[in-house]
Amino acid sequence: MSKPQILAVDDEEINLRVIALALEDDYEVLFASSGEDCLRKLNDITPDLILLDLVMPGLSGHDVCRTLQSQESTSEIPVIFVTSSEETSSRIKAYSFGAHGYVLKPIDADNLLEKVNKALVH
């Protein structure tokens, strides 16, 4: 049986490595280095979940999430924001765009795994 696919989107390679280490035992982790890269990859794959950085050059995580929600082919993919932004307004905005979770950096592997598992159960 194949592992569920997670697309991790972050412009910092170190964050992608941390995510991979936290999840690779249970999930197939794919990577995108920008919002634009994420949207391009979604033309070819449909992951079970997207981990999305909030602050990136070009399209922000909010922009990407808004685009995902507006397209029938991606609107049902759960999104968890992974970000260093502790601002309440960012968190509220993320949930208003349909986010299934919000994980703060530096990433706590156990917390990330718990949120991913919870989002994929729904």
N, C-alpha and C positions, 0 to 999 in steps of 0.2 A: 504494500500500500504506500502511495506516495505521501510525502509530508505536505502540510498546507504551505502555500506560498505567501511570503511577506515581502513587500517592496519597501525598502528603507530609503528615504530621500533626505539627504543632508549634503551641504557643500563642504563639510569638514570630514576628511577621510578617517580621522581618529574616532569620530562618533559612529561612523559606519562599522568600524572594527569592533567597537564596544557592543554595538547592537548584534553583530554577527556572533560574537562570543557568547552573548547572553541567550541567543535563540537557536543557534545552529543545531543543537541536539534534537530539538523538537520540530523545527521548521526549516523549510528551504528559504534562505534569505537572498533576495535579489537587491541590486543597488541602483540608485539614480543620484547624480551629483547636483541636480538643480530641479527647480519646478518644471522647466521646459523639458528636461530630460525625462522626468517622470511622465509627463503627458505623452511624449513620443513613445515611451516604452509601453504605455497602456494601449497603443494601437496594436501591439503584438501579444500582450499577455493580459490576463485578468487575475490579479493576485487575490488571495483571500482577505488580505488586510494591508493597509498602507500606514507606515510610520513616517510622519511628515514633520520636517523641521519647520519652524515658524518664520525665522529670519534668514533669508537667502538672497543673493544677488538676483536680479531679474524678478521673476514671479515669486511672491512670498507664499508661505504655507497657506495663508488665508485665501490668496488668489487661486491657488491650486485646488483647495478644498471647495471653493465656490464653483469652479469649473467642473469638478467631479460631480457635485450635487446636481448640476444643470444638465448633465448628459445621462440619458437612460442607461447606456452601457456601463457606467461607472457609479451611478448614484447609490447603489446598494453595497458598495465596498466600504467596510468600516475603516475609519481613519482615526489614528491616535497621534496627537501632536507630541513631538519630543522637542523641547525648547528650553532655553535658559531664561525666557521671559516669565517673571513672577507676577507681572501686572495682572490685576483682577480683570481689567478690561480686555486683555488678550485672551484670557481663559473664557470669559463670557462670550466673546466674539467667536472663538473656536467652537464652543458648544452650540452657538446659534447657527453655525454652518453645518451642524450635524456630526461633530466630532464624537467619537466613542470614548475618548480618554485624553488625558493631558499629563505628560511625564516631564518632570524637570531635569535639566542637566545640572551637574554631572549625573549621568544615568546610573541609577541603582538597578542592577541586573535583576534582582528578585522582584522589585516593583514593576519593572518593564514586563517581565514574564507573566506576572499576575494580571496585569492590565490586558496584555495580548490574549491570554487564555480566556479571560472574561469576555472580551469583545468577540471572540470567535465562537463562543457558546451561544450567543444570541442569534 
